[in-house]
Amino acid sequence: MTGQWAERSNTATDLCRRALRSGGGENRFDLVVEVPPGADVRRWEAAGATWVLTSFEPQPPESVVREVIGVGP
């Protein structure tokens, strides 16, 4: 599953399970998920995501970036 884009119609749990199944044994890897600012990341964490990254649109306003940084992880 390395480098594949997931379909948006799947649930967080389904996507994580699929990815983790395909990377078992010696081929373990981090599962990275990209979400928009303000998204609830708990479902991804519960599903097994290793990293949840905040995604910005190209050229976001500085105020939006500062707000996300202020909220923290």
C-alpha positions as CSV (number, residue, x, y, z in Angstrom):
1,M,0.0,0.0,0.0
2,T,3.1,2.3,0.0
3,G,2.4,5.4,-1.9
4,Q,-1.3,4.7,-2.6
5,W,-4.0,7.2,-2.1
6,A,-7.0,6.0,-0.2
7,E,-10.6,6.5,-1.4
8,R,-12.4,9.1,0.7
9,S,-15.5,6.8,1.0
10,N,-13.8,4.4,3.4
11,T,-13.9,4.8,7.1
12,A,-10.8,5.6,9.2
13,T,-10.8,2.2,10.8
14,D,-11.2,0.4,7.4
15,L,-8.3,2.3,5.9
16,C,-6.0,1.8,8.8
17,R,-6.8,-1.9,9.1
18,R,-6.1,-2.4,5.4
19,A,-2.8,-0.5,5.5
20,L,-1.6,-2.3,8.7
21,R,-2.5,-5.7,7.2
22,S,-0.5,-5.1,4.1
23,G,2.6,-4.0,6.1
24,G,2.9,-6.8,8.6
25,G,6.0,-8.7,9.6
26,E,9.4,-7.2,8.7
27,N,7.7,-4.6,6.5
28,R,6.3,-2.4,9.2
29,F,5.7,1.2,8.4
30,D,4.2,4.4,9.8
31,L,0.6,5.2,8.7
32,V,0.3,8.9,8.0
33,V,-3.1,10.6,7.6
34,E,-3.7,14.1,6.3
35,V,-6.7,16.1,7.6
36,P,-7.9,19.7,7.3
37,P,-7.5,22.2,10.1
38,G,-9.9,21.5,13.0
39,A,-10.6,17.9,12.1
40,D,-11.3,15.5,14.9
41,V,-8.2,13.2,14.8
42,R,-9.3,10.9,17.6
43,R,-10.9,8.4,15.1
44,W,-7.7,8.1,13.2
45,E,-5.7,7.7,16.4
46,A,-8.1,5.0,17.6
47,A,-7.9,3.3,14.2
48,G,-4.1,3.0,14.4
49,A,-2.7,6.0,12.5
50,T,0.9,6.7,13.5
51,W,0.9,10.3,12.4
52,V,-2.0,12.8,11.7
53,L,-0.9,15.8,9.8
54,T,-2.8,19.1,9.3
55,S,-3.2,19.9,5.6
56,F,-3.5,23.5,4.4
57,E,-4.8,24.8,1.1
58,P,-2.1,26.5,-1.0
59,Q,-1.3,29.9,0.3
60,P,-3.4,29.8,3.5
61,P,-3.9,33.0,5.4
62,E,-1.4,33.6,8.1
63,S,-4.2,33.8,10.7
64,V,-5.3,30.3,9.9
65,V,-1.8,28.9,10.3
66,R,-1.3,30.7,13.6
67,E,-4.7,29.4,14.9
68,V,-3.8,25.8,14.1
69,I,-0.4,26.2,15.7
70,G,-2.0,27.8,18.8
71,V,-4.4,24.9,19.2
72,G,-1.5,22.4,19.2
73,P,-1.5,18.7,18.7
